[in-house]
Amino acid sequence: MRIAINTRFSNYAYEEGYGRFTREVSGRMAAASGGTDEFLFVYDRPVRSGLPEGPRVSAHVLGPPARHPLLWKFWYDVRVPAFLRRRRADVFLSPDGLCSLRTRVPQVMVIHDLAFKHFPAFLPKWQQAYLAWHTPACIRKAARVITVSEHARADILRHYPFAEGKVEVVYNAADPAFRPVDWGVRQAMMDKYADGCAYFVVVGSIHPRKNLINLLKGFSIFKKRQRSNMKLVITGRLAWQHGDFEEMLSRYAFRSDVRLTGYLPTEAMPALVGGAYALVYPSLWEGFGIPLVEAMQAGVPVLCSGNSSRIPRFGCRKYCGRRPTGDECVPLPLNHDSI
C-alpha cells in the first residue's frame, strides 16, 4: 500500500501538539510496516530535519507554505490532489483536522478537538470562518475520522450528527521518555529552573485557552496562604493573544517566583516534568491533554481543570457546577475574576 501522510506540522520550528502527534504517528507507522508499505511524507515547505527511520520512506515538498486560509485552500485542494494522483497513493492521512475536498483518494482525517466552536474569540475571524465552513465539509469528504478521546468524539457528533458511524477514537500515548526520575535529576531541575526550590510546571504554548491569567491568580492565593518558596515554571512559546497575560505578569506581586522558559525542545521535557512537584494544567478546553498523561507516567501529581476530555460522561455539576447537556458537559469560559 502506498500511504501519503500530511506531515506539514511536524516541520515547524516549534514542535507542539499537532507536530509531535504527526511525527510520532508517521514515524511509528513507517517503522512498524517493515517495508511492506510505502510512505510519502508530504510537506508544505523545505524539510527542517531528517525523516523518521524506516524503509520505503520519502519526503515531498508541495509549496507554497500554507500559512493562511487562502493558501490552505490552495494546498489541500490543488497541490495535494495533483500529488496524490501523480504518485498513485492508496490513502491520504491528514492529522491536522482538515483534508482535501478535491481528491478521489480515500482519506483518513484526525480531529483533535473542536476548540474553535467553543472559543471563537480566541482565533482571527478569517481563520474561524474557514474552520466553521471547512470542518463539516471535510468530515463529509473523509472516509474515516479519527479523534483522540471519547469526549472529543461526543463533541464532534453533537455538532455534526451526520458523522455518526464515521468517527472512531484512537487514544494518544505518552512518550516512553517520560518516567520517574531520581533525586539527582530532580535537584538539577530545581537548581536550573527554580533557584533550588520545588516548583509547579505548566506545559504548553501561551494563549488565552490555556487559562494562565486565572492560574496566576490561583498561584497568588497559594503563595499568600502557604508562605511557600515554591516557584511556578511555565514552559512554552508566546503563541497568540498573550498581551493580557504579559501585562498582568509585569505587575504581578510574585513575579520573581514565576519563570518563563520559552519554548524548550522535546528532549528537555521529560526531566523538567519529572522534576516537578506537580504539573498544573488549567486549560479551558482540550481534546485529550497529553501533558497530563506524560506527567502521570513520570509519577508526577496533576492539578487540572475540570472540563472537556477529563469529565465523566454522566455530567459534571458535581465537579465544576456547570449544567450538562445530554450526557456531556458544555464548559463555559472562565472570566478573569473566577478565582
C-alpha angles and dihedrals in degrees: 000000000000109000121191116199128194099231099164095117092055088062099062123114089241113053105208137147103318092033095052091044092051094047094048096045097043094045095047092046091052093046094047092050092067091207096306092114132039118232124207111194109203120206133179095214138024112301112260099196141020124289120259112268118265141104122272095021122141136173124226125188117208110185156234102065108254102230100138134045091252089055091043088057092048093046097048099037103035112020099036098047091049091050094047091049094046094048094040094232117191096207139004120216115199114183100182103077097264137081140178119286092193107058133087092207111110111256134205112200127193118213112190096184144328096240090143089065094053101038108027092156089068092067133061111263094244091053092046091051092049094051093043091057102033101044096068091039091053092047089054091048098046119090090215135009120210123197133179107235142020088247092056090047092052090048092051092050092046091056097032108028091170087074092071109132093019102073121083131179121234110174125225120242133209122249110261087234088077105088138128113294129212125249093263092061092045091052092047091053092047090050093047100044108017111033090257093306130122112263145197113228129213118195123198144064117293115254135121098273090063088067095220096154090064088045090058089051091050092047089051091055090048093051093048095048100039099033086215129164091218119133133220112226115196115190121189142078126278099260115173140326090014096139095100091051093049092046092052092045092052091063097031114135092222097041092132089060095054118082123193110198096180118217114343124195118255094252091060095057104076093060094043093049094039091054095052126108087223140338115243118205113172096164117156094220137007132168090211116340103222095188088067092058092044091053094047091048087054090052093249119140117243129220108190141163117265101240147090117007095008097060120101114244093244092073135267112248085114091056109033107006095244125133115253118228111211107324096329137071120245103207120213121217114261116234124222092264096054096108 
